[in-house]
Amino acid sequence: MIKLLALLLTSAKLGKVALSAGSMLLSIFAYAMLYGWPFAVGFVMLIFVHELGHYIAARRRRLDVGLPTFIPFVGAWIQLKELPHDAETEAYVGLGGPLLGSIAAGIVFYLGVNYRSPFLIALAYSGFFLNLFNLIPVPPFDGGRITAVLGPKVWFLGVPILVGLFLIWKSPLLLIMALLAAPHLLAAWRQNPNDPHVQAYYGVPLAVRFQYGAWYLALAAILAVLAYDSHNMMRGYAGTGDMST
């Protein structure tokens, strides 16, 4: 009986690994059809490192978390089987993804500049933009998770950003994100600050709020500068006709 249970548990774990790996390969295939295999592999790996940051942060806070699941042209996510107990933990897990993802993109950017590789610079740009995009201060973006430590009313600052981006890009993905954000914004609007459960969850010391706010603004500023610089470098290489790998 014990051997049977162990076999079932092992099979379940292998099934989760297979789902994660299979969805990753599917994403690589989908991106490769548009951008080629080298870029597809690199981009999906940058997404994987981003999600790995969330995974590590969740594990450090002893939360039960699943492996990343990928959806082509949408991204990926990790399933938190155990929700954070307070806003500080939520912010910690939320920050882990863009922080590690930005470091990975920064390494690619350094290599691209050092070896004068237009391909690596383009890949780094995609990583910078991916992580900056995820810092929009509205759930379910990572920025919404991080800024939760400042109070859920901060999320309404992200609404004009979403609207502005949609007016520029007309992307269906932004509409999907807006629909996912709507219940969170409605709950924040109706939230009673005197509710004991609300106070327990968002009762974070001022120093901690300042710390996460500083991390958030610094990371957003650095990513914006690096995305701008790498984009200009890409345009420069395009002007010379050199966009080889």
N, C-alpha and C positions, 0 to 999 in steps of 0.2 A: 504493500500500500504506500509506504514511504517513497519507494523507488518510482512508483507511478506518479505521485505528486511532484517529485523532483523533475521527472520527465516533462510533465505538463508545464511546470514553471519555466523550465529551460526552453521549451517550445514557444511559450508566450513571449519570452525575452527575445528569442531569435526572430519571431514574427514581427516584433516592434522594430528590431534592427533592419529587417528586410523591408518594412514599410518605409522607414526613414531613408535607407539607401536607394530603394526603388523610386521614391518620389524625387530624390536628388538627381538620379540618372534621367528621369523623365524631364526635369527642368533643364538639365544640360542639353538634352536632345532638342527641346523646344527652342531654346535660345540659339543653339547651333544652326537651326534652319534659317535664322535671320542674320546672325552675326558671325557665323563660323565656329568651328570647334574650339580653337584656342581661347577666344574671348568667352565663349560659353562656359568652359571649364573654370577659367579664372574668375568670372563673375559669380558663378554659383559657389565657388570656394570662399569668396569674400562674404557672401550671404551666410554660408555655413559658419565662418568665424564669428560673424555678428551674433548668430544664434548660440554659438558656443559660449559667448560672453554672458548671455542670459542664463544659460545652463549652469555655468560655473558659479555665477552669483547666487542662483537659487540653491545650489547644493551647499554653498558656504553658509547660507542661512538655514540649512537643514530642511528645506522644502522638498516635497516629493515632486519630481519633475520628469517629464518624458523626453524622448529624443526629438530632434527637429523634424517637422514635416514640411515638405516643399510643395508649392503650387506655382506652375509656370506663369510668369508675367505678373504675379501677385507678390511673391516672396516666400517667406517661411515663418514658422512659429514653433515655439515649444509649449507643450501642454503642462500647465501647472496643476497637478492633481491636488495640491494643497495650496490654497490661496494665502497670500501674505496676511499677517495678523495686524499690521499697522501700516500707515502711509510711508514710514521710513523704510521698511522692508520692501514695499512696493517700488519705491524710488530706487533703492539699491539694486534690485533685480532689473528694473527698467534701464538703469544707467549702464549696466554691465555689457549689453549688446552694442550700443553705439560706441562705447569706449574701446572695447577690444576690436570692433570692426574698423574704427578709425585708425587704430595702431596698425592693423594689417594693411589698410589702404595707404597709410603713410610709408610703410616699408616698400610697397610696390612703387610708390611715387619716387622714393629715394633711388631705387634700382633703375627706374625709367630715366631719371635725370642723369644718374651716374653713367649709364650705358647708352644714353641718348636714344632710348627706345620709344618711338611714338605709340607702339602697342601697349607697353606697360603704363605709359602716362595716361592713355585713354582708359585703361582698366582701373588705374588709380582714381581717375575722375569719377568713374561710375561708382566706385566705393565711397568716395567723399560725398557724392550727391545722395547715394542710398542712405547713408547714416545721417546726413543733414535733413533729408526728407522725413526720416523717422523721428526727428526731434520736434515736429509740429506739436504744440502743447495741447493736444486733444486725444483722449482715448479713442481707438485702441492703439494709436501711435505710441512709441516709446516715450516721446516727449510728454504725453499725457500721464504716463505712469510716473515719470520723474517729477513733474510739477504738481502731482497730487500731494506731495509733502508740503507744498505752499498753500494748499487749500483748493478744492475742486472748482471754485469760482474762477480761478486762473484759466481754466479750460476755454472760457468764452473768448479769450484773446486769440485762440487758435482758429475761431470761426472765420474771421475775415481773411486769414491766411489761406484756408481751404477754398473759400469763395474766389479769392484772387488767382490761386493756382488753377482752378477750374476754368476761369475766364480766359486764362492764357493757353491752357493745354486741351481743354474739352475732353479730359480723360475719363472713361467710365470707371476706372479704378477709384478716382476721387469721389465719384458719386457713391460707390460702394462704401468707402471709408466714412463718408458723411452720414450714410444710413446707419452704420455701426456706431458712430459717435453720438447720434441723436438720443438714444436712451440714457447714455451717461450724462449728457448735457441737461436733459430733462430732470434726472435724479438730482443733479447738482443744484438746479434752479429751485427744486422743491425741498431741498434738504433743510432740516431744522438744526441749526448750530447748537441748540441746547439739548439735543438728544444725547443721552449718555453713551450710546453706541458710536455716534458720530464723534463725540469728544474723545472717546477712547481710541478710535482709529486715527483721527487727525491731530490728536494731542501731542504734537512734536515740539521739542524745545526750539526756541528762536535761533539758537546757534546752529542747530542741525538744519533748519530751514535755510539759513544763510549759506551753509556749506553746500547743500545740494543746488541751491539757486546759482551759486558761483560756478560750480562744476558745469551746470547746464549752459549758462551763458558763455563760459570760456570755450566749451566744446563746440557750441554752435558757431561762435565767432571764428575759431580756428578752421572748422570745416568749411565755412563760407569763403574764407581767404584761400584755402587750398583748392577748393573747387573752382574758384575764379582763376587762380594761377594755372592750374592744370588745363582748364578749358582754353585759356589763351595760348598755352603751349601747343595744344592740339590744333588750334587754328593756324598757328605758325608753321607747324609741320605740314598741314594741309595746303598752305600757300606755296610751299616748296615742292609739293607733290610727293613727299616722303612720308607715307603712312604704313610702311612695312613693319612686320613683327621683329 
